[in-house]
Amino acid sequence: LLPVSHTGFIFSVLAEEQGFAGVIVALGLYLFVILRSIDAARLAKDPLGSYLVLGVLASFTFQVVYNITMSAGLVPVKGLTLPLMSYGGSSLIATLAAFGLVLNVLLRRLHAVSHAKTRVLISIQNNLWRPFVSLGRALGLAQRQPPSNWLSQKDVINLCALADWEVFK
């Protein structure tokens, strides 16, 4: 039995209660969060977003690694909690607020990409009609000019590059 097991040594309690499979699942979930955070840092629109995500990730990863090695007896016992699992309420609130910032960085990028993809789809849809409008004009069937919101092929290629699409490459 562990002294004060519900606070600082929660990983030891997890290992005792759930066994090797529980430890592997917990470490896999932590690894998933870390990898998704790295992906969010890579996809950030600006360097500030990347630095923000990397700072949150460094803090989170340090707490996870230190708490697990502390539970294994490899490093001195300190008051660091295991993120998203330990008893401390203020630690949980701070961790969730930090990951809220990470999600905000990721959603800003996804919103910009989805807006660019929507513009590309509208432009492609408009460009599909161009040959028919030109043919109709040549035959004297269509008298109106094309709408001014049609994009040129260069604009479509630039939007695809912005949205990381490889449509025209």
Disulfide bonds with the S-S distance in Angstrom:
none
